[in-house]
Amino acid sequence: MSRFNRYAMFALLYFAQGAILSYFTALNSLYLLRFNLTMSQIGLVGAIGLIPFVLKIFLGMLSDRVNLADWGYRKPYIIIGLLVQSVCLLIVPQINPGSQYGFYALLAFVLMLGMALYDTCTDGYALDTTPLEEQGTIQGFMVGGRALGVVAISALLGLLVENLGWPAAFYSLAVLSLIPLPLVFQIREKPRMAEQQFTWGAFRAFTKVPVISLAVLGALYSLIINGANQLVNPFLQNQFGISYATAGFVTTVWGIGVVLGSLAGGRLTDRWGHHQSVIRAMALSLVAILSLAFTRAAWMVWPLVILFGLAFGFYETVYFAVSMSKTDPRIAASMFSILMAVANIGTGIGLALSGGLVDSFGFAVTFIVLAGLNLLAIPLVGLIFGKRQTFPPPIS
């Protein structure tokens, strides 16, 4: 597979994931309300849909251990996951969630299980085949592809629903899910070397200080950027009384920033190295979130939102690239999925913490606190990479 096709495959696989996430975050509740479901029922469907992402650890172990029908450790699972996702989307318009609620919930679970499967195995394939000097670039395409999927498809789905109805939206998502398949079929997995063979003993990596510190950094960065992200639109509505339409534009601008931050971050991570990139990601996050606390005029919103998007995309790309470099090749997909699971725990804590802080102290103080938490990354960097220079030299 050529380098262009390789990068395109990773970007499209994550674009397909972003497209589905855009539906579940923006439109799923609106779709279900048409069938007179309660918000509790809608929330339960969302919770059921998240279960496969808890199971990703076991999907990673399956992929690390089992060469399916001698077709490969990653390729067949990626194909199965995409097909499952597409088939589920074709079935959705054929059922009535009001009278077939259990079936719809089951379908949501299976659909997200398909996504979790190809997501985990895409990460595993990237870990198996990406040299250290390209890990930042690969993560840039992956994070950027997902963000682009969320931004582009959110707008497209709304137009499709308004003009052609809900079935057209689901059928379009089903087709989008299959776009990466021609490139996935080009994968030629090489036989595994001895040092890549699965062994339970490799999980002892999680007893080592650098790996533990990396997991804590994942929870910390995720707590900070996701905790701040959920506050942006409520803050702007509170401060400037922005409309729902403007809030949508703000989200789009933020998404563009994420795409740019991830693509640039991937290249810069490979250039600067992981150690300095983490410090710079922390510094950029601190500046971007702190700036939100001092937003006093409406014109400041747009540059600061895109700056925050840049920081979001850059930090995610850097963390994922560092996680790639620290995984044991014997349990690559399993270890990476565990690190991502810990980061997701940080997200949950951040969402609860930021909401509670706003209720108690207001938006400005909350942004200042979240920005300050970035400083906790400094000792973690020393533990992850060893005692080196903890602040970056001038950027050349």
Helices and strands as residue ranges (DSSP letters): H 3-26, H 28-33, H 39-54, H 56-65, G 68-70, H 75-91, G 92-94, H 101-129, G 132-134, H 135-164, H 166-178, H 181-184, G 194-196, G 200-207, H 209-229, H 232-240, H 244-272, H 274-293, G 298-300, H 301-326, G 329-331, H 332-361, H 363-373, G 374-376, H 377-385
